[in-house]
C-alpha cells in the first residue's frame, strides 16, 4: 500500500532540528534586511525559514516525502 504524501515522516529530533534551523534562518533574514539592506538574500532566508518552520510544526519533511533518506 502506498503511503500518503502528507503523513508525518520525521521524529522529535528532526522536528527540533528543523525548528532551530527555521528560527536561525528567520533571524538571518531580519539581520540581512535591516543590517545590510540585502533584500535578495533576506527573502531567500525568509522563504527557507518559513519552510523549515512548516516542516517542524507539521512533522513532515519535503525531501523525505519524495523518497530521499535524510539523517535527521
C-alpha positions as CSV (number, residue, x, y, z in Angstrom):
1,X,0.0,0.0,0.0
2,X,1.3,3.5,-0.9
3,X,1.9,5.9,2.0
4,X,0.1,9.2,2.0
5,X,2.4,12.1,0.8
6,X,1.5,14.3,3.8
7,X,2.0,11.7,6.6
8,X,4.4,12.5,9.4
9,X,7.8,11.3,8.4
10,X,10.2,12.8,10.9
11,X,10.7,12.2,14.6
12,X,11.1,14.6,17.6
13,X,14.8,15.1,17.0
14,X,14.2,16.0,13.3
15,X,11.4,18.4,14.3
16,X,13.6,20.2,16.8
17,X,16.4,20.5,14.2
18,X,14.1,22.0,11.7
19,X,12.6,24.3,14.3
20,X,16.1,25.5,15.2
21,X,17.1,26.0,11.6
22,X,13.9,27.8,10.8
23,X,14.4,30.3,13.7
24,X,18.0,30.9,12.8
25,X,17.1,31.5,9.2
26,X,14.4,34.0,10.2
27,X,16.9,35.8,12.4
28,X,19.4,35.8,9.5
29,X,16.7,37.2,7.2
30,X,16.0,40.0,9.7
31,X,19.7,40.8,10.0
32,X,20.2,40.9,6.3
33,X,17.1,43.0,5.7
34,X,17.8,45.7,8.4
35,X,21.6,45.3,8.6
36,X,22.9,45.1,5.1
37,X,19.8,46.1,3.2
38,X,20.1,43.0,1.1
39,X,16.5,42.2,0.1
40,X,17.5,39.3,-2.3
41,X,19.3,37.2,0.4
42,X,16.9,38.2,3.1
43,X,13.9,36.9,1.0
44,X,15.7,33.7,0.4
45,X,16.4,33.2,4.1
46,X,12.8,34.1,4.9
47,X,11.4,31.6,2.5
48,X,13.7,28.8,3.7
49,X,13.0,29.7,7.3
50,X,9.2,29.5,6.8
51,X,9.5,26.1,5.0
52,X,11.6,24.8,7.9
53,X,9.1,26.0,10.5
54,X,6.3,24.4,8.5
55,X,8.2,21.1,8.4
56,X,8.8,21.4,12.2
57,X,5.2,22.0,13.1
58,X,3.8,19.6,10.7
59,X,6.3,16.8,11.4
60,X,6.8,16.4,7.7
61,X,9.9,16.7,5.5
62,X,9.6,17.6,1.9
63,X,12.8,15.8,1.0
64,X,11.7,12.6,2.7
65,X,8.3,12.8,1.1
66,X,10.0,12.4,-2.3
67,X,11.7,9.3,-1.1
68,X,15.2,10.5,-0.2
69,X,16.7,9.4,3.1
70,X,17.9,12.2,5.4
71,X,20.0,11.6,8.6
72,X,17.6,13.6,10.8
